Each structure stands twice: as C-alpha cells, then as structure tokens.
Amino acid sequence: MIYGKFAPFIHTDRTVSYMELSFLIALLPCVCYAIFKYGIRALMLILSCVLMNVLCAMLFSKSKKIRIKRTYLHNVISGVLFSLMLPPDTSLLIPITASVFMTFVTEVLFGGIAFCQVNSPVLARILVEVVWGERLKGFSEGSNHWFAIKSLFSFARTTSSVASRVEDYHTAELITDGYPSYIGMCSVIMILIGTIYLLRSRTVRTAAPICYLVTVIIIRVSMHIKDGVRSNIAFLLISGIFFVAFFLLTDRATVPQNHLGGTVTGIICGILTAGAFEISGGITALCVPVVMVNIISGLVEYFTSDASERHAAVREEAQ
C-alpha cells in the first residue's frame, strides 16, 4: 500500500488509498444513475473502461518491472471518469483504444503509474474526440432503450443526435438529467450527492471548484444576458461544468492545495472554459482547460504559497 504523497505540494494525514476510495465512492451516484438511465450499454461501457485500464496498468507494471505494493483503485477511477464522459451510443472499440492511450502515454507523461487519475482520462477523452468526433454524437434518449446494446458493436459514423432542442425540456427535466447527454456528466443531483460525500470525507478542497463555477457563471451570463434566464440556466445544468468542478478540479495531485492557489486555478480554468464554449463548445471546451491548468499547477502552488510553506515542503521531501 502506498503511503506516499500524490505530489510534493500535498500536505495531509490521509493515505492515498483512503483518498482514492473516497473519490471512487463519490462517483458511484453518477455511475448508478447512468446505468439506470441508459441501461446495459452504459454498464458495459463503464466496465470495459475499468477492466481495460486495470489490465493495461498491470501490463505496464510488468513490462517496466515496477515493484511497489499498490492497489489499482487509481486505474479504476480513471476508467470510471473516462466512461462517464462518453455518449451512451459509443462503440466498445473507443474505450478499449483509449485505455491503452491512458496507460502507455499519459501516465508516462504526467506523473507516472498511479499518480495521474485526472489527466489520463481527460487527455484520453480529448484524443477520442479529435480522432473519432463524428462517432461520438450518439446521445440517445434514456427511456425505452434499457436493453439496447447494438451501438456497442457498431462503429458507424453518427451524424446527428436524437435529442430535441433544449427549449423543449422542462427545467425539472434538465435538473434530473432528462436531456440526452454524456452518460454521467450532467446529472447535477447525482454530482452534488457525490460532492457532499467528498466534503464529509475531508479529502478535497473547495476553493478551485467554487471559483471555477463562479467564474464560468459570471462570464456566461454577462455574455449571453440577452438569451434570457432559462437559456443560461439550461447551459449550467447540461454543459457538464459541475462534473468538471467537483470531480476534475478536486484532485490533490493536480490542483494546488493552498487557498490562494486553488482560487487562482479555479479562476483561470473558468476563464478558459467560458472562452472555449464561445469558440467550439462540447467536451473539448471542458477538458482542454483542465489539462492546461493542471500543467501549470506546480508553478501556481509555488508562487501562491509563502516562503515558510515552500521550505517546509522541501524539508518533508528530503526526510
């Protein structure tokens, strides 16, 4: 079992295994709701992502002769995160390919094995969107299709979504994830339930996610005030920003843990996200800003912490 730290700027008495398990439990409401709404195909997508990610991690460890006592919770989390960012009508070939990319590319580039639970799935999601974007537009309705699995074994190009206009959905339907979207990113209620558990487990800091949400909301509303209140509310509920805030910007390995550093990270990511939605929208507008701020998180942590904190971190690493 690893009792080391995710990164040099993490200062906590919680073990890595405890933090990983808490994070995985927090994702379970989104997982359960995805299976409830989209049925067997969602379950198979999630399981395929998890199993392939764990298998690739085991092969990676064997090939590199890495001899550390560890669980594979990190890889389970990466697989679950990636699967929740997929449309329900996704071919199984995509998560299988992405799992190989997550392990053999992103884990080497961003921290090594067992230290990359956010960057790996986010970068993999960007990859499959760039390579197979036309095959990731299958946003099926959840009702009456619980046993539909044909899409899992089809790699045909998808040109349109079955979803109607967002204006045709009641606000209550949007809150409960009634609008067809990614299988686990847009159920605000399930995300908040998971967030409450994370807060009770005391394994996350709230500065980055809160500042991120506030920044996105302020910029979005100010730029689209003429669209009306309902249009802006609909964007907040179905865009996936709550998923990004509470599950991608709370990782201790990639987000500064001091208050000022978290605040700066959240604001920068919020500005980038709001700007990206004006340019392209979709999943890339959510994932690209996360990767960008994660790359500079170490620098943000360094320049936003006082000298005593930096010296304390150096002394701890030297021991």
N, C-alpha and C positions, 0 to 999 in steps of 0.2 A: 504494500500500500504506500502511496506517495504522500509524504507529509511536507514536501517542499512547497514552494510558492509558485503560483502561476507566472509571476513576473516580479522584477525587483521592486516595483513600487507598490506591491500589495502588502499590507500590514494587518493581519487578522489572526485570531486564535483558531479559526475554523479550519478543519482539514480540507484538502482538495476533494476527497471522497464525499464529505458531508455537503460541500457546496455543489458538487455535480449532482448528487442525489436530490437535493432541494430543487435545483433547476429542472431536472427531469420531471419531478412530481408536479412542478408548476406548469409544465407543458401538457400534462395529462388531460385537463379540461378541454383544451383545443383539439387534442387527439380524439377524445371520446365524441366530441360534437362533430368532428369531421367524419368519423365512421357512421354516426347516427344520420347525418345529412346525406352523405354521398355513398354510403354502403360499402360493399365488398371491395370495390375498386380503390377506395381511399385506404382501407385496411391493407390491401395488397401493396399499394404504393409505399405506405409507411413501413411495412415490414421489409419490403425489398430494399429500401434505402438503408434501414438499420442493419440488416443482415449483411448486405454488400459492404457497407462501411466498416463493420467489425471485421469481416473476412479480409478486406484489403489491409486493415491495420495490423492484423495478425501476420499476414504475409510480409508486410513491410518490416515488422519487428524481426521476423525470422531471417529475412534477407540481409538486414543490417546487423544481425546478431545483437540486438538490444536486450540486455539482461537487467530489467528493472521489474520489481513487483508492482503490478498495476492492475486495475480493473479496466474494462472497456466502456465504462459509463460515458466517457468523453465522446467516443465514437457513436454510441447510441444517441447522445444528444445531438451531435452533428447530423446524423441521419434523420432524426425526427424534425429538426429545424428545416432541413432542406426539403423534406417531403411536404411540410406544411406550407411551403411557398410555391407548390406546384398546382396547376389547374387539375380538376378531377379527371379530365379526359386525357391523361398523359400516358404515353406508351412506356412499358417497363424498361425498354432499352435505354431511355433517357436517364433514369436514376441509377441504372447499372453503370453506365458510362461516367456519370457524374461522381459516383462513389470512387471510382479509380482515380479520377482527377483530384478529388478531395484529399485522398491519402497520399498519392505519389507525387503530387505537385504542390498543392497549397500548404500541406503540413510541413514540407521541407522548407518552403519559402517563408512561412510565417510561424516560426517558433518551434518547429519540430513535432514529433509524435506526442500526443496527449496534451498539447498546450495550444490548441487552435480551434476551439469549439464554435466560434462565431465566424471567423474569417473563412474557414473551409467551406461551410455550406453557402455563405453569401457569395464567395467567388465562384463556386460551382454553379450557383443559380444564374449569375451573370453570364457564365460561359454557355450554358444551355440556351439561354435567351438569345444570345448572339448567334449561336450556331443553328439552333432549331426554333427560332422565334415563331415561324409560321405553323409549327406543330405544337405550340403551347398556347393556343387560343380556344381550347375546348372547355368553356365554362358552362357545364350542364346544370340544369335545374336539379335540385336535390330530391324533390318528391317524385315518387313513382318510378324511380330508377335505381332502387337499392341493390338489385342483383345484376345490374348491367356491368359487364366486365369486358365487353368487346373492344373498347378503346385501349385496354391494357396491351392488347396483342396486335394493334394496328398502328402503323407508322405513316398513315396517310396524312397529307397536308390538310390542315384545318384553316379555312379562310374566314370563318365568322363564328360568333358566339350565339348561343340560343338566348342569351339574356336580352330582355327588352330594355327600354330606356329606364334610367334610374328614377325618372319622374313618375313612372307607373307604379312604383313601390311606396307603400306607406312607411312613415318614419319608424314605426314599431318593427316593421319587417327588416329595415336596414339595421336597427339595433341588434336584432337577433340573428343577423347574418342570413336574411332571406334572399338577398341579392346574390346571384351566382358569381363566385369569385374564387380565389385560391382557397384550398381546402381548409386551411387553418389560420389565415392571417386576418380575417375580417370579422370574426365573432367577438365583438367588443366585450360582451358579458363574460365569455369564457376567458378572454385575455385578462380581464380585471380580476376574476377569481384566482387565476394563477399568480397574478401580481400580488394579491393580498397574501397568498401563501409565502411568496418570496420575502415580502416585508416582515412577516411573522418569523420567518427563519433567520432573519437578520444576516443575510448573505449578500445583499445588494445595497447600493447607494442610490438615492433618488435624484440627485442634482442633475445628472445628464439627461435622463428621460423626461423629467418635468420641463427643463429648459428647452429641450428639443420640441416637445409638444407645443409649448407656449410660443416658441419662435415660428413654427410652421403655421399655427393658427393665426397669429398676428399678420404674417406676410400674406397668407392665403386670403384672409378676409379683406385686408386692405387693397389687394389687387383685384378681387372679384366681388367687391361690395355691391356692384350693380346686378350681380346674378341672383341676389336675394338670399334670405336667411336659410331657406330649405336647401338650396343648392350647396351652400357652404357646409351645412350640417351633414348632408349626404356624402360630401367629399371626405369629411373627417371620419365617418363611420365605415366607408367601404374602401378607402385608399390603402389601409394597412399600416398607417403611421403608429397606431397603438401597439401593434406587434413589434415594430422596429424599436419603439421607445422602451418597452418593458422587457423584451427578450433579447434584443441585439445590442442595446446600449446599457445593459446592466452587467455585462461580463467583466469580472475583475481583471482578466488578462489583457483586455483591450481598451478599457476605459479608465482614465485617471481616477483615483480614489479620494483625493482631497477635494474639498467642496468647490474651490475656485476652478480646479482643473476639470471637474465634472461639468460645471456651469459653462465654461468656455467650450468644451467638447460638444455639449448639447446645443449651444447656440450656433456653432459653426456647422454642425450636421443639419440643424434645422434650416439654416440659410441655404445650404447646398441642396437640400431636399426640395424646398419650396421652389428654388430656381430650376431644378431638374424637371419638376412637374410642369413648368411653363414651357419647357423645351420638348420633352418626349413623353413623360408620364409612364405609367406602368411599373413593372417590377424593377427596372433599371434605375428609375428615379428614387427608389427606396434603398436599393443595395449599394449602388456606387458611392453615395455619400458616406455610408457606414464604413466601407473599405478605406476611403480617403482619410477619414478622421482616425481610424484605427492605426494607419501607417504612422501618423504623427503623434499618437497618444503618449509615447515616451517623452517626446520633447515638450508636449503640453504639461505633462506631470512635472517635469524637471523645472520649467520656468514658472510654474504656478505654485510650487512648494517653497517654503522658506529654507534658508541655509541649514538650520538645525535638522529639518526633516531629511534633506538630501544627505547630510553627513551620517545621520542615524541609519539610513538605508544602506549606505556604503559599509558601515561597521557591521550591520547584520549580515550582509553578503560575505564579508571577509571572515566571519566566525565559522 
